[in-house]
């Protein structure tokens, strides 16, 4: 049975730890506010861009751009975004589980991966997947320039029929208390093959406001200058970069939110543990005092 000295030392250690978790909670809250602002600020642009792109596809021939075609041969490419560090609950595990569920449909020889985040990089490297591009430490002030090398690999690979599917797997930020893993396809733009059917319910569209939804159903006439063949590739490349960048922003906001919640829970648990240990300490001290009084009374009798 631990002595009062051991309990007192343990209380002090837990209090020190709770101060650290409290500081980490405040840091994560500050980072989350910035990350949330960036994620929400770019969502309307990326959502509208995707709608415009689909409308352009309906009014353009597939021969105008290789990105409008559906490749029937080639490998699978996936960009998986995870945190660099832990202490953020089940955030990384959820994304990795969804990625494994998707990739399990294919043999490892026909899958190439790109990873952003050390946790995902280490996990899929241990699973012997081919990782052709990776980056870490993009969780603070990410820029669209950081995502362009990944977008270039996806765009060039699909245009040359090296890849027939390009997926994007990340944590979708809903609110400061709600995130969930999401799977989105980048190419082809409108997958109709049966192999994707079971995953369509997991592929979340970018949110649009009520007014934007109304406009999305209207018919627009698009004029290309100088020509669709020159304009479309430029638009597609920019919108794919934006969609990847939006996923990175969502993942960062989700990470800081999850870490803030995890550190808050750790701080509250530390307080409860200190209260329990303090009660045990006081009981043991009271028992010691009572025992000493009894011994003194017995010796004087």
N, C-alpha and C positions, 0 to 999 in steps of 0.2 A: 504494500500500500504506500503511495507517495506521501512524503512528509509535507508539512506546511511550507517549508522552504522550496521544495520542488514545485508545488502548486503556484507559489508566488512568482517563481522564475518563469513558469509557463504562461501565467497571466501577462507578465511583462513582454514576453516574446510575441504573444498574440496581439497585444496592443500595438506593438511596433509594426507588425504585419498589416494590421488594419489601417494604420496611418499611410502605409505604402499603397494599399489598394484604394484608399480614399483619394490619394493624389493621382493615381492612374485613372480613376473614374473621372476626375475633373479634367485631366488632360484629354481623355477620350471624348468628353462632352464638348470641349472646345473644338476638337478636330471634327466631330460629327456635325456641328453647326455649319462649318464651312463646307464639308463634303456634301451635306444635304442640300445646301443652297446651290451648289454647282450641279448636282444631279437633277434637281427639280427645274433648274433654270434651262437646262439643255433638252429636257424631255419633249417639250412641244415642237422644237425644231426637228429632232430626229424622227418623231412620230409623223409630222407633216411631210418630211422628206420621203419617208417610206411610202406614204399614200400617193405622193406625186409620182414616185418611181413606178409603182404598180399601174398607175393610170397611163404613164408613158409607154409601158410595156404593151398595154392593150392596143395602143395606136401605132405601134412600130413593128416592123417585120423582124423575125428572129435573125435574119442575115445581117442586120444593121450592126449588131454587136455580139461577140461570143458570149457575153454575160447573160444574154437573153435566151440562150439555148439550154437545154437539159442534157447534160453529159450522161452517157450510158456506160462509160468506162473510166477507169482511174481509181485512185485510192480515196480514203476518207480522211478529212482534215478537221481537227477540232481545236479551238482556242479555249482553254480552261483557265478561269481567273479565280485564284484563292488568296487568302491572306499570307503574309510572310511569317507572321508569328502566331502563337496560340493565345490562350487566355481570352478567347472570344466565343466561348460556348461551343455549340455544335455547328458553327457556321461553315468551317472548312470541310468537316465531315459530311455535311449535307450535299455540298457541291460535288465532292469526290464520289459519293454514293450514286448520285444521279449520272455523273459521267461514266462510272463503271457500268451502270445499267444500260446506258446507250451503247457504249463501246463493246459490250459483251455480245452484241449482235454480229460483230465482225471479228475476223481473225486479226491478231496483232500485226501480221505481216502487211495487211492492207490499211493500216491506220498510222497516220502521222499526227503528232500532237505539238501544239504550241502552248506554253504555260506562262502565266504571269502570277508570281507569288511562289515563295520557296516551299510552302507546304505541298502544293500541287506538284511542283517540280520533283521534289524528293519522293513523293508517293508513287507517281507514275514511272519514275526512273527505276524504283525498286520492282515495279511490276513488269519491267523489260519492254516498255513501250518506246517507240522511236520518237524522241523529242528533238525537233528540228530548229526550234527557236524558243528562247526563254528570257525572262526579265524579272528582276526583283526590285524591291524598294520603290515601288510606284504608288505607295499608299498616301503620299502627302504632296499636294499640289501637282497632280498629273496633268500633262499637256497632251494635246492631240498629236504632237510630234513624237511622243513616246509610243504611240500605237501604230504609226505609219509603216514601220518595217513588217509588223504582223499583217497589216492590211495588204501590203505589196505581195507577200508570200501567197496569201489567199487569192488575190486577184489574178496574179500571174499564173498560179497553179491551175485555177479553174479555166482561164482563157486558153491554156495550152492542153486542156483535158488531162492534166496530171491528177486532178481531183474531180470526183463526181459529186461529192457532198462536202459542204463546209458548215460546221456547227459552231455555235457560240454558247458556252456553258458558264454561268456566273450566278451570283446572288442578286436577285432583284429587290431593290429598296422600295418598300411600300410606305413605311412610316418609321419613326424613331423606335417604335416597339414591335415592328412587324417586318420581317424579311422572309424571302423564300427562294430556293434555288430555281433557276429558270433555264430552259433549253430553247435556243432560237436557231433557225437555219439562216445562213447567209446566202448560200447557193445550193440548188437553184432557187430562184425567187419564189416560185410557186410549186413546191414539191407535191406531186400527185401519186408517186409510187407507193405501193402497198407497204414497203418496208418502213416507211415513216409514219404509217397510220397510228400505231400504238403510242407514238410520242406526241401527236398533234395536240392532245389535251394539255401537255406540259409546256407547250411553246406559247408563252404569254406575249400578246401584242403590246406595243408601247401605248400607254394610255392617252386618250384624247378627251378633250372637254366636250360638253354637249353641243356647243356651237360648231366645233370642229367636225364632230360626227355628222352634223347636218350638211356641212359643206362637202364632206367627203363623198356624199351620195349624189351630189350635183354633177352635171356633165360639163366638162371644160374642154375648150379647144386649145391645143398646145401648138405653138408656132416655133420652129427650130431655125436658128440662124447661126452659122451658115447652113448646116444640114444636120439631120439626125445622126448620121454616121460619125460626125465630129463632136457633136454635143453630148450624146448619150454616154460614151465611155468616160468623159470627164465627170458627168453628173453621178454616174454609178460609182466611180472610184471615191468621190467625195462623200457620198452617202454611206458607203460601206465603212469608210474610216470613221464617220460620225457614229455609226451604230456600234462599232467596237469601242469607241471612246465613251459612249453612253453606258455601255456595259461595265467599263472600268470605273466610271464615276459611281454607278449603282453599287458595285462591289465594295468600293472604298467607304461609301456612306454606310453600307450594311455592316462592314467590319467595325468601324468606330462605334456604331450604335450597339452592336452585340458586345463589344468589349466594355462599353460603359455600363451596360446592364449586368454583365458578369462581374465586374468589379464592385458594383453597388451591392449585388447579392453577397459577394465575399465579405464586404465590410459589415453588412448586417449580420451575417453568420458569425463573424468574429465577435461582434458585440454580444450576441446571445451566448457564445461560448465563454466569454469573459464573465458574464453574469452568472452562468452555471458554476464556473470555477470559483468565483468570489463567494458564492453561497456555500460551496463545499469547504473552502478555506475558513470561512467564519464558523461553520459547524465544527470543524476539527479544532479550531482554536478554543471554541466554547467547551468542547469536550475535554481539552487539555486543562483548561482553567478549573472546570468542575472536578476533574480527577485530582488536581493538586490541592484543591480545597478539602476534598475528602481525605486525602493523606494527612494534611495538617490537622484536621479534626481528629482523625484516628490516633495520631501521635500525641495529642494533648489529652486524650481521654485517659 
